[in-house]
Amino acid sequence: MREATKESPADRGEVILRGRCQVCGVEGEVVTLPASDPPNQLCQRCAIEYLQAGEDEDEAPRP
């Protein structure tokens, strides 16, 4: 049996489905994170912005 080299999006908890973005309301393909708290269904644009916002918080200087 061949061993997987990478986790699938479903294994990571990310699934791409058709639906409505919970941030901007656009309909179409959304990245869904079923195990996360809302907003957990984001369009590609909002997912990128949401990810960048989280990275900025991690890089913020701490007093």
Predicted model as a PDB file, atoms N, CA, C, CB and O in Angstrom, pLDDT in the B-factor column:
MODEL        1                                                                  
ATOM      1  N   MET A   1       0.849  -1.184   0.000  1.00 51.00           N  
ATOM      2  CA  MET A   1       0.000   0.000   0.000  1.00 51.00           C  
ATOM      3  C   MET A   1       0.887   1.237   0.000  1.00 51.00           C  
ATOM      4  CB  MET A   1      -0.962   0.004   1.224  1.00 51.00           C  
ATOM      5  O   MET A   1       1.873   1.308   0.734  1.00 51.00           O  
ATOM      6  N   ARG A   2       0.536   2.186  -0.811  1.00 53.00           N  
ATOM      7  CA  ARG A   2       1.293   3.418  -0.919  1.00 53.00           C  
ATOM      8  C   ARG A   2       0.905   4.377   0.188  1.00 53.00           C  
ATOM      9  CB  ARG A   2       1.079   4.063  -2.280  1.00 53.00           C  
ATOM     10  O   ARG A   2      -0.281   4.555   0.464  1.00 53.00           O  
ATOM     11  N   GLU A   3       1.889   4.998   0.827  1.00 54.00           N  
ATOM     12  CA  GLU A   3       1.636   5.936   1.910  1.00 54.00           C  
ATOM     13  C   GLU A   3       1.475   7.345   1.346  1.00 54.00           C  
ATOM     14  CB  GLU A   3       2.777   5.891   2.950  1.00 54.00           C  
ATOM     15  O   GLU A   3       2.237   7.755   0.470  1.00 54.00           O  
ATOM     16  N   ALA A   4       0.511   8.067   1.831  1.00 52.00           N  
ATOM     17  CA  ALA A   4       0.284   9.444   1.379  1.00 52.00           C  
ATOM     18  C   ALA A   4       1.433  10.330   1.852  1.00 52.00           C  
ATOM     19  CB  ALA A   4      -1.080   9.988   1.907  1.00 52.00           C  
ATOM     20  O   ALA A   4       1.922  10.188   2.973  1.00 52.00           O  
ATOM     21  N   THR A   5       1.857  11.250   0.975  1.00 50.00           N  
ATOM     22  CA  THR A   5       2.941  12.158   1.341  1.00 50.00           C  
ATOM     23  C   THR A   5       2.429  13.459   1.931  1.00 50.00           C  
ATOM     24  CB  THR A   5       3.800  12.452   0.139  1.00 50.00           C  
ATOM     25  O   THR A   5       3.158  14.143   2.650  1.00 50.00           O  
ATOM     26  N   LYS A   6       1.192  13.807   1.638  1.00 56.00           N  
ATOM     27  CA  LYS A   6       0.590  15.034   2.160  1.00 56.00           C  
ATOM     28  C   LYS A   6      -0.805  14.727   2.655  1.00 56.00           C  
ATOM     29  CB  LYS A   6       0.554  16.148   1.083  1.00 56.00           C  
ATOM     30  O   LYS A   6      -1.459  13.801   2.176  1.00 56.00           O  
ATOM     31  N   GLU A   7      -1.249  15.504   3.608  1.00 59.00           N  
ATOM     32  CA  GLU A   7      -2.624  15.374   4.073  1.00 59.00           C  
ATOM     33  C   GLU A   7      -3.550  15.988   3.040  1.00 59.00           C  
ATOM     34  CB  GLU A   7      -2.815  16.046   5.457  1.00 59.00           C  
ATOM     35  O   GLU A   7      -3.208  16.991   2.414  1.00 59.00           O  
ATOM     36  N   SER A   8      -4.699  15.404   2.861  1.00 57.00           N  
ATOM     37  CA  SER A   8      -5.685  15.978   1.964  1.00 57.00           C  
ATOM     38  C   SER A   8      -6.338  17.171   2.641  1.00 57.00           C  
ATOM     39  CB  SER A   8      -6.743  14.928   1.556  1.00 57.00           C  
ATOM     40  O   SER A   8      -6.251  17.304   3.862  1.00 57.00           O  
ATOM     41  N   PRO A   9      -6.993  18.048   1.878  1.00 57.00           N  
ATOM     42  CA  PRO A   9      -7.693  19.170   2.509  1.00 57.00           C  
ATOM     43  C   PRO A   9      -8.706  18.703   3.550  1.00 57.00           C  
ATOM     44  CB  PRO A   9      -8.396  20.009   1.451  1.00 57.00           C  
ATOM     45  O   PRO A   9      -8.882  19.353   4.581  1.00 57.00           O  
ATOM     46  N   ALA A  10      -9.370  17.584   3.286  1.00 59.00           N  
ATOM     47  CA  ALA A  10     -10.340  17.072   4.259  1.00 59.00           C  
ATOM     48  C   ALA A  10      -9.633  16.649   5.538  1.00 59.00           C  
ATOM     49  CB  ALA A  10     -11.131  15.886   3.671  1.00 59.00           C  
ATOM     50  O   ALA A  10     -10.167  16.843   6.630  1.00 59.00           O  
ATOM     51  N   ASP A  11      -8.429  16.069   5.420  1.00 62.00           N  
ATOM     52  CA  ASP A  11      -7.663  15.684   6.605  1.00 62.00           C  
ATOM     53  C   ASP A  11      -7.259  16.911   7.412  1.00 62.00           C  
ATOM     54  CB  ASP A  11      -6.418  14.885   6.203  1.00 62.00           C  
ATOM     55  O   ASP A  11      -7.196  16.854   8.640  1.00 62.00           O  
ATOM     56  N   ARG A  12      -6.984  18.027   6.724  1.00 62.00           N  
ATOM     57  CA  ARG A  12      -6.609  19.265   7.411  1.00 62.00           C  
ATOM     58  C   ARG A  12      -7.837  20.004   7.916  1.00 62.00           C  
ATOM     59  CB  ARG A  12      -5.801  20.171   6.481  1.00 62.00           C  
ATOM     60  O   ARG A  12      -7.720  20.972   8.667  1.00 62.00           O  
ATOM     61  N   GLY A  13      -9.025  19.546   7.501  1.00 70.00           N  
ATOM     62  CA  GLY A  13     -10.251  20.208   7.928  1.00 70.00           C  
ATOM     63  C   GLY A  13     -10.699  21.299   6.978  1.00 70.00           C  
ATOM     64  O   GLY A  13     -11.563  22.105   7.325  1.00 70.00           O  
ATOM     65  N   GLU A  14     -10.113  21.339   5.754  1.00 77.00           N  
ATOM     66  CA  GLU A  14     -10.503  22.330   4.754  1.00 77.00           C  
ATOM     67  C   GLU A  14     -11.205  21.610   3.608  1.00 77.00           C  
ATOM     68  CB  GLU A  14      -9.262  23.134   4.235  1.00 77.00           C  
ATOM     69  O   GLU A  14     -10.704  20.610   3.094  1.00 77.00           O  
ATOM     70  N   VAL A  15     -12.354  22.118   3.216  1.00 86.00           N  
ATOM     71  CA  VAL A  15     -13.105  21.537   2.122  1.00 86.00           C  
ATOM     72  C   VAL A  15     -13.608  22.675   1.249  1.00 86.00           C  
ATOM     73  CB  VAL A  15     -14.281  20.652   2.641  1.00 86.00           C  
ATOM     74  O   VAL A  15     -14.074  23.693   1.762  1.00 86.00           O  
ATOM     75  N   ILE A  16     -13.518  22.511  -0.079  1.00 88.00           N  
ATOM     76  CA  ILE A  16     -14.044  23.523  -0.996  1.00 88.00           C  
ATOM     77  C   ILE A  16     -15.389  23.039  -1.516  1.00 88.00           C  
ATOM     78  CB  ILE A  16     -13.050  23.801  -2.177  1.00 88.00           C  
ATOM     79  O   ILE A  16     -15.490  21.965  -2.109  1.00 88.00           O  
ATOM     80  N   LEU A  17     -16.422  23.848  -1.284  1.00 90.00           N  
ATOM     81  CA  LEU A  17     -17.787  23.527  -1.679  1.00 90.00           C  
ATOM     82  C   LEU A  17     -18.426  24.724  -2.360  1.00 90.00           C  
ATOM     83  CB  LEU A  17     -18.620  23.093  -0.464  1.00 90.00           C  
ATOM     84  O   LEU A  17     -17.850  25.811  -2.387  1.00 90.00           O  
ATOM     85  N   ARG A  18     -19.603  24.527  -2.903  1.00 94.00           N  
ATOM     86  CA  ARG A  18     -20.392  25.643  -3.402  1.00 94.00           C  
ATOM     87  C   ARG A  18     -21.267  26.116  -2.250  1.00 94.00           C  
ATOM     88  CB  ARG A  18     -21.254  25.237  -4.658  1.00 94.00           C  
ATOM     89  O   ARG A  18     -21.895  25.310  -1.563  1.00 94.00           O  
ATOM     90  N   GLY A  19     -21.303  27.412  -2.048  1.00 94.00           N  
ATOM     91  CA  GLY A  19     -22.104  27.954  -0.954  1.00 94.00           C  
ATOM     92  C   GLY A  19     -22.028  29.460  -0.931  1.00 94.00           C  
ATOM     93  O   GLY A  19     -21.750  30.085  -1.954  1.00 94.00           O  
ATOM     94  N   ARG A  20     -22.270  30.055   0.226  1.00 96.00           N  
ATOM     95  CA  ARG A  20     -22.257  31.506   0.402  1.00 96.00           C  
ATOM     96  C   ARG A  20     -21.214  31.871   1.450  1.00 96.00           C  
ATOM     97  CB  ARG A  20     -23.664  32.035   0.817  1.00 96.00           C  
ATOM     98  O   ARG A  20     -21.162  31.278   2.528  1.00 96.00           O  
ATOM     99  N   CYS A  21     -20.376  32.863   1.113  1.00 95.00           N  
ATOM    100  CA  CYS A  21     -19.354  33.349   2.040  1.00 95.00           C  
ATOM    101  C   CYS A  21     -20.044  33.985   3.241  1.00 95.00           C  
ATOM    102  CB  CYS A  21     -18.397  34.370   1.344  1.00 95.00           C  
ATOM    103  O   CYS A  21     -20.959  34.793   3.083  1.00 95.00           O  
ATOM    104  N   GLN A  22     -19.605  33.618   4.433  1.00 94.00           N  
ATOM    105  CA  GLN A  22     -20.202  34.152   5.648  1.00 94.00           C  
ATOM    106  C   GLN A  22     -19.678  35.540   5.994  1.00 94.00           C  
ATOM    107  CB  GLN A  22     -19.951  33.213   6.797  1.00 94.00           C  
ATOM    108  O   GLN A  22     -20.157  36.164   6.941  1.00 94.00           O  
ATOM    109  N   VAL A  23     -18.690  36.033   5.231  1.00 94.00           N  
ATOM    110  CA  VAL A  23     -18.155  37.367   5.486  1.00 94.00           C  
ATOM    111  C   VAL A  23     -18.774  38.377   4.522  1.00 94.00           C  
ATOM    112  CB  VAL A  23     -16.617  37.372   5.357  1.00 94.00           C  
ATOM    113  O   VAL A  23     -19.352  39.372   4.958  1.00 94.00           O  
ATOM    114  N   CYS A  24     -18.656  38.128   3.210  1.00 95.00           N  
ATOM    115  CA  CYS A  24     -19.128  39.116   2.230  1.00 95.00           C  
ATOM    116  C   CYS A  24     -20.443  38.730   1.553  1.00 95.00           C  
ATOM    117  CB  CYS A  24     -18.076  39.321   1.177  1.00 95.00           C  
ATOM    118  O   CYS A  24     -21.071  39.571   0.910  1.00 95.00           O  
ATOM    119  N   GLY A  25     -20.869  37.468   1.686  1.00 96.00           N  
ATOM    120  CA  GLY A  25     -22.155  37.043   1.150  1.00 96.00           C  
ATOM    121  C   GLY A  25     -22.146  36.596  -0.295  1.00 96.00           C  
ATOM    122  O   GLY A  25     -23.201  36.252  -0.828  1.00 96.00           O  
ATOM    123  N   VAL A  26     -20.984  36.587  -0.958  1.00 96.00           N  
ATOM    124  CA  VAL A  26     -20.924  36.177  -2.355  1.00 96.00           C  
ATOM    125  C   VAL A  26     -21.183  34.666  -2.451  1.00 96.00           C  
ATOM    126  CB  VAL A  26     -19.543  36.547  -2.981  1.00 96.00           C  
ATOM    127  O   VAL A  26     -20.741  33.894  -1.601  1.00 96.00           O  
ATOM    128  N   GLU A  27     -21.915  34.260  -3.513  1.00 97.00           N  
ATOM    129  CA  GLU A  27     -22.187  32.841  -3.732  1.00 97.00           C  
ATOM    130  C   GLU A  27     -21.177  32.277  -4.711  1.00 97.00           C  
ATOM    131  CB  GLU A  27     -23.624  32.624  -4.250  1.00 97.00           C  
ATOM    132  O   GLU A  27     -20.740  32.967  -5.631  1.00 97.00           O  
ATOM    133  N   GLY A  28     -20.807  31.016  -4.509  1.00 96.00           N  
ATOM    134  CA  GLY A  28     -19.856  30.343  -5.389  1.00 96.00           C  
ATOM    135  C   GLY A  28     -19.029  29.361  -4.581  1.00 96.00           C  
ATOM    136  O   GLY A  28     -19.487  28.834  -3.568  1.00 96.00           O  
ATOM    137  N   GLU A  29     -17.784  29.116  -5.044  1.00 94.00           N  
ATOM    138  CA  GLU A  29     -16.911  28.211  -4.313  1.00 94.00           C  
ATOM    139  C   GLU A  29     -16.451  28.872  -3.019  1.00 94.00           C  
ATOM    140  CB  GLU A  29     -15.699  27.804  -5.177  1.00 94.00           C  
ATOM    141  O   GLU A  29     -16.008  30.021  -3.015  1.00 94.00           O  
ATOM    142  N   VAL A  30     -16.563  28.137  -1.934  1.00 94.00           N  
ATOM    143  CA  VAL A  30     -16.130  28.628  -0.628  1.00 94.00           C  
ATOM    144  C   VAL A  30     -15.236  27.591   0.030  1.00 94.00           C  
ATOM    145  CB  VAL A  30     -17.344  28.952   0.276  1.00 94.00           C  
ATOM    146  O   VAL A  30     -15.409  26.388  -0.166  1.00 94.00           O  
ATOM    147  N   VAL A  31     -14.281  28.069   0.809  1.00 91.00           N  
ATOM    148  CA  VAL A  31     -13.442  27.197   1.631  1.00 91.00           C  
ATOM    149  C   VAL A  31     -14.190  27.021   2.935  1.00 91.00           C  
ATOM    150  CB  VAL A  31     -11.983  27.791   1.858  1.00 91.00           C  
ATOM    151  O   VAL A  31     -14.509  27.997   3.614  1.00 91.00           O  
ATOM    152  N   THR A  32     -14.467  25.778   3.284  1.00 89.00           N  
ATOM    153  CA  THR A  32     -15.216  25.481   4.494  1.00 89.00           C  
ATOM    154  C   THR A  32     -14.303  24.802   5.500  1.00 89.00           C  
ATOM    155  CB  THR A  32     -16.439  24.595   4.183  1.00 89.00           C  
ATOM    156  O   THR A  32     -13.592  23.853   5.170  1.00 89.00           O  
ATOM    157  N   LEU A  33     -14.330  25.295   6.725  1.00 84.00           N  
ATOM    158  CA  LEU A  33     -13.564  24.718   7.827  1.00 84.00           C  
ATOM    159  C   LEU A  33     -14.567  24.195   8.850  1.00 84.00           C  
ATOM    160  CB  LEU A  33     -12.579  25.773   8.471  1.00 84.00           C  
ATOM    161  O   LEU A  33     -14.886  24.894   9.811  1.00 84.00           O  
ATOM    162  N   PRO A  34     -15.070  22.971   8.655  1.00 81.00           N  
ATOM    163  CA  PRO A  34     -16.166  22.475   9.489  1.00 81.00           C  
ATOM    164  C   PRO A  34     -15.867  22.445  10.984  1.00 81.00           C  
ATOM    165  CB  PRO A  34     -16.531  21.109   9.049  1.00 81.00           C  
ATOM    166  O   PRO A  34     -16.785  22.592  11.792  1.00 81.00           O  
ATOM    167  N   ALA A  35     -14.623  22.260  11.367  1.00 80.00           N  
ATOM    168  CA  ALA A  35     -14.289  22.149  12.789  1.00 80.00           C  
ATOM    169  C   ALA A  35     -14.077  23.506  13.458  1.00 80.00           C  
ATOM    170  CB  ALA A  35     -13.046  21.307  12.957  1.00 80.00           C  
ATOM    171  O   ALA A  35     -13.893  23.569  14.674  1.00 80.00           O  
ATOM    172  N   SER A  36     -14.101  24.598  12.679  1.00 83.00           N  
ATOM    173  CA  SER A  36     -13.850  25.939  13.215  1.00 83.00           C  
ATOM    174  C   SER A  36     -15.151  26.655  13.552  1.00 83.00           C  
ATOM    175  CB  SER A  36     -13.045  26.768  12.217  1.00 83.00           C  
ATOM    176  O   SER A  36     -16.223  26.303  13.060  1.00 83.00           O  
ATOM    177  N   ASP A  37     -15.029  27.666  14.401  1.00 87.00           N  
ATOM    178  CA  ASP A  37     -16.172  28.522  14.716  1.00 87.00           C  
ATOM    179  C   ASP A  37     -16.425  29.469  13.551  1.00 87.00           C  
ATOM    180  CB  ASP A  37     -15.931  29.319  16.028  1.00 87.00           C  
ATOM    181  O   ASP A  37     -15.490  29.796  12.820  1.00 87.00           O  
ATOM    182  N   PRO A  38     -17.679  29.924  13.355  1.00 89.00           N  
ATOM    183  CA  PRO A  38     -17.972  30.877  12.287  1.00 89.00           C  
ATOM    184  C   PRO A  38     -17.188  32.170  12.456  1.00 89.00           C  
ATOM    185  CB  PRO A  38     -19.461  31.177  12.245  1.00 89.00           C  
ATOM    186  O   PRO A  38     -16.934  32.552  13.598  1.00 89.00           O  
ATOM    187  N   PRO A  39     -16.797  32.854  11.423  1.00 89.00           N  
ATOM    188  CA  PRO A  39     -17.041  32.473  10.030  1.00 89.00           C  
ATOM    189  C   PRO A  39     -16.111  31.336   9.621  1.00 89.00           C  
ATOM    190  CB  PRO A  39     -16.850  33.685   9.093  1.00 89.00           C  
ATOM    191  O   PRO A  39     -14.890  31.438   9.735  1.00 89.00           O  
ATOM    192  N   ASN A  40     -16.710  30.264   9.148  1.00 90.00           N  
ATOM    193  CA  ASN A  40     -15.931  29.109   8.734  1.00 90.00           C  
ATOM    194  C   ASN A  40     -16.251  28.689   7.307  1.00 90.00           C  
ATOM    195  CB  ASN A  40     -16.173  27.955   9.676  1.00 90.00           C  
ATOM    196  O   ASN A  40     -15.907  27.584   6.886  1.00 90.00           O  
ATOM    197  N   GLN A  41     -16.911  29.574   6.565  1.00 93.00           N  
ATOM    198  CA  GLN A  41     -17.243  29.335   5.162  1.00 93.00           C  
ATOM    199  C   GLN A  41     -16.926  30.626   4.419  1.00 93.00           C  
ATOM    200  CB  GLN A  41     -18.763  28.905   4.974  1.00 93.00           C  
ATOM    201  O   GLN A  41     -17.714  31.571   4.442  1.00 93.00           O  
ATOM    202  N   LEU A  42     -15.759  30.665   3.753  1.00 93.00           N  
ATOM    203  CA  LEU A  42     -15.244  31.898   3.167  1.00 93.00           C  
ATOM    204  C   LEU A  42     -14.959  31.737   1.677  1.00 93.00           C  
ATOM    205  CB  LEU A  42     -13.981  32.334   3.893  1.00 93.00           C  
ATOM    206  O   LEU A  42     -14.502  30.682   1.236  1.00 93.00           O  
ATOM    207  N   CYS A  43     -15.233  32.795   0.899  1.00 93.00           N  
ATOM    208  CA  CYS A  43     -14.832  32.800  -0.504  1.00 93.00           C  
ATOM    209  C   CYS A  43     -13.301  32.901  -0.552  1.00 93.00           C  
ATOM    210  CB  CYS A  43     -15.514  33.989  -1.294  1.00 93.00           C  
ATOM    211  O   CYS A  43     -12.662  33.178   0.463  1.00 93.00           O  
ATOM    212  N   GLN A  44     -12.727  32.679  -1.718  1.00 90.00           N  
ATOM    213  CA  GLN A  44     -11.276  32.701  -1.842  1.00 90.00           C  
ATOM    214  C   GLN A  44     -10.701  34.047  -1.397  1.00 90.00           C  
ATOM    215  CB  GLN A  44     -10.865  32.403  -3.282  1.00 90.00           C  
ATOM    216  O   GLN A  44      -9.694  34.085  -0.690  1.00 90.00           O  
ATOM    217  N   ARG A  45     -11.335  35.152  -1.807  1.00 91.00           N  
ATOM    218  CA  ARG A  45     -10.827  36.481  -1.440  1.00 91.00           C  
ATOM    219  C   ARG A  45     -10.858  36.705   0.067  1.00 91.00           C  
ATOM    220  CB  ARG A  45     -11.642  37.569  -2.136  1.00 91.00           C  
ATOM    221  O   ARG A  45      -9.873  37.162   0.647  1.00 91.00           O  
ATOM    222  N   CYS A  46     -11.973  36.389   0.700  1.00 91.00           N  
ATOM    223  CA  CYS A  46     -12.089  36.587   2.143  1.00 91.00           C  
ATOM    224  C   CYS A  46     -11.179  35.622   2.900  1.00 91.00           C  
ATOM    225  CB  CYS A  46     -13.546  36.405   2.594  1.00 91.00           C  
ATOM    226  O   CYS A  46     -10.639  35.979   3.947  1.00 91.00           O  
ATOM    227  N   ALA A  47     -11.002  34.404   2.384  1.00 88.00           N  
ATOM    228  CA  ALA A  47     -10.120  33.440   3.036  1.00 88.00           C  
ATOM    229  C   ALA A  47      -8.694  33.972   3.068  1.00 88.00           C  
ATOM    230  CB  ALA A  47     -10.171  32.079   2.314  1.00 88.00           C  
ATOM    231  O   ALA A  47      -8.002  33.830   4.076  1.00 88.00           O  
ATOM    232  N   ILE A  48      -8.249  34.583   1.971  1.00 87.00           N  
ATOM    233  CA  ILE A  48      -6.898  35.146   1.918  1.00 87.00           C  
ATOM    234  C   ILE A  48      -6.785  36.310   2.893  1.00 87.00           C  
ATOM    235  CB  ILE A  48      -6.548  35.608   0.481  1.00 87.00           C  
ATOM    236  O   ILE A  48      -5.814  36.391   3.646  1.00 87.00           O  
ATOM    237  N   GLU A  49      -7.767  37.216   2.889  1.00 86.00           N  
ATOM    238  CA  GLU A  49      -7.740  38.364   3.802  1.00 86.00           C  
ATOM    239  C   GLU A  49      -7.808  37.905   5.258  1.00 86.00           C  
ATOM    240  CB  GLU A  49      -8.905  39.322   3.496  1.00 86.00           C  
ATOM    241  O   GLU A  49      -7.108  38.451   6.111  1.00 86.00           O  
ATOM    242  N   TYR A  50      -8.636  36.917   5.544  1.00 81.00           N  
ATOM    243  CA  TYR A  50      -8.789  36.396   6.897  1.00 81.00           C  
ATOM    244  C   TYR A  50      -7.478  35.764   7.360  1.00 81.00           C  
ATOM    245  CB  TYR A  50      -9.942  35.366   6.961  1.00 81.00           C  
ATOM    246  O   TYR A  50      -7.063  35.957   8.502  1.00 81.00           O  
ATOM    247  N   LEU A  51      -6.828  35.011   6.477  1.00 73.00           N  
ATOM    248  CA  LEU A  51      -5.550  34.382   6.804  1.00 73.00           C  
ATOM    249  C   LEU A  51      -4.489  35.445   7.049  1.00 73.00           C  
ATOM    250  CB  LEU A  51      -5.105  33.431   5.677  1.00 73.00           C  
ATOM    251  O   LEU A  51      -3.733  35.342   8.016  1.00 73.00           O  
ATOM    252  N   GLN A  52      -4.415  36.469   6.192  1.00 76.00           N  
ATOM    253  CA  GLN A  52      -3.422  37.530   6.360  1.00 76.00           C  
ATOM    254  C   GLN A  52      -3.669  38.297   7.657  1.00 76.00           C  
ATOM    255  CB  GLN A  52      -3.452  38.493   5.158  1.00 76.00           C  
ATOM    256  O   GLN A  52      -2.714  38.679   8.333  1.00 76.00           O  
ATOM    257  N   ALA A  53      -4.912  38.525   8.009  1.00 78.00           N  
ATOM    258  CA  ALA A  53      -5.222  39.238   9.250  1.00 78.00           C  
ATOM    259  C   ALA A  53      -4.748  38.424  10.453  1.00 78.00           C  
ATOM    260  CB  ALA A  53      -6.742  39.524   9.354  1.00 78.00           C  
ATOM    261  O   ALA A  53      -4.236  38.987  11.421  1.00 78.00           O  
ATOM    262  N   GLY A  54      -4.914  37.119  10.395  1.00 70.00           N  
ATOM    263  CA  GLY A  54      -4.446  36.261  11.480  1.00 70.00           C  
ATOM    264  C   GLY A  54      -2.936  36.254  11.580  1.00 70.00           C  
ATOM    265  O   GLY A  54      -2.391  36.214  12.683  1.00 70.00           O  
ATOM    266  N   GLU A  55      -2.241  36.294  10.436  1.00 67.00           N  
ATOM    267  CA  GLU A  55      -0.780  36.337  10.442  1.00 67.00           C  
ATOM    268  C   GLU A  55      -0.289  37.658  11.013  1.00 67.00           C  
ATOM    269  CB  GLU A  55      -0.227  36.132   9.024  1.00 67.00           C  
ATOM    270  O   GLU A  55       0.694  37.679  11.755  1.00 67.00           O  
ATOM    271  N   ASP A  56      -0.958  38.767  10.679  1.00 67.00           N  
ATOM    272  CA  ASP A  56      -0.568  40.077  11.189  1.00 67.00           C  
ATOM    273  C   ASP A  56      -0.683  40.115  12.709  1.00 67.00           C  
ATOM    274  CB  ASP A  56      -1.434  41.179  10.561  1.00 67.00           C  
ATOM    275  O   ASP A  56       0.165  40.707  13.377  1.00 67.00           O  
ATOM    276  N   GLU A  57      -1.720  39.491  13.262  1.00 63.00           N  
ATOM    277  CA  GLU A  57      -1.879  39.453  14.713  1.00 63.00           C  
ATOM    278  C   GLU A  57      -0.767  38.661  15.358  1.00 63.00           C  
ATOM    279  CB  GLU A  57      -3.225  38.859  15.091  1.00 63.00           C  
ATOM    280  O   GLU A  57      -0.307  39.004  16.447  1.00 63.00           O  
ATOM    281  N   ASP A  58      -0.321  37.582  14.685  1.00 57.00           N  
ATOM    282  CA  ASP A  58       0.757  36.765  15.226  1.00 57.00           C  
ATOM    283  C   ASP A  58       2.086  37.507  15.216  1.00 57.00           C  
ATOM    284  CB  ASP A  58       0.880  35.476  14.440  1.00 57.00           C  
ATOM    285  O   ASP A  58       2.942  37.253  16.063  1.00 57.00           O  
ATOM    286  N   GLU A  59       2.269  38.437  14.253  1.00 55.00           N  
ATOM    287  CA  GLU A  59       3.522  39.166  14.106  1.00 55.00           C  
ATOM    288  C   GLU A  59       3.538  40.471  14.896  1.00 55.00           C  
ATOM    289  CB  GLU A  59       3.777  39.453  12.650  1.00 55.00           C  
ATOM    290  O   GLU A  59       4.570  41.139  14.968  1.00 55.00           O  
ATOM    291  N   ALA A  60       2.412  40.836  15.484  1.00 50.00           N  
ATOM    292  CA  ALA A  60       2.331  42.107  16.206  1.00 50.00           C  
ATOM    293  C   ALA A  60       3.302  42.089  17.388  1.00 50.00           C  
ATOM    294  CB  ALA A  60       0.878  42.375  16.695  1.00 50.00           C  
ATOM    295  O   ALA A  60       3.424  41.083  18.087  1.00 50.00           O  
ATOM    296  N   PRO A  61       3.991  43.215  17.603  1.00 52.00           N  
ATOM    297  CA  PRO A  61       4.914  43.263  18.729  1.00 52.00           C  
ATOM    298  C   PRO A  61       4.169  43.164  20.048  1.00 52.00           C  
ATOM    299  CB  PRO A  61       5.739  44.542  18.687  1.00 52.00           C  
ATOM    300  O   PRO A  61       3.087  43.729  20.208  1.00 52.00           O  
ATOM    301  N   ARG A  62       4.742  42.459  20.968  1.00 47.00           N  
ATOM    302  CA  ARG A  62       4.126  42.294  22.283  1.00 47.00           C  
ATOM    303  C   ARG A  62       4.872  43.162  23.295  1.00 47.00           C  
ATOM    304  CB  ARG A  62       4.136  40.797  22.724  1.00 47.00           C  
ATOM    305  O   ARG A  62       6.101  43.237  23.267  1.00 47.00           O  
ATOM    306  N   PRO A  63       4.133  43.811  24.181  1.00 49.00           N  
ATOM    307  CA  PRO A  63       4.773  44.697  25.177  1.00 49.00           C  
ATOM    308  C   PRO A  63       5.603  43.934  26.182  1.00 49.00           C  
ATOM    309  CB  PRO A  63       3.727  45.505  25.913  1.00 49.00           C  
ATOM    310  O   PRO A  63       6.198  44.537  27.075  1.00 49.00           O  
TER     311      PRO A  63                                                      
ENDMDL                                                                          
END                                                                             
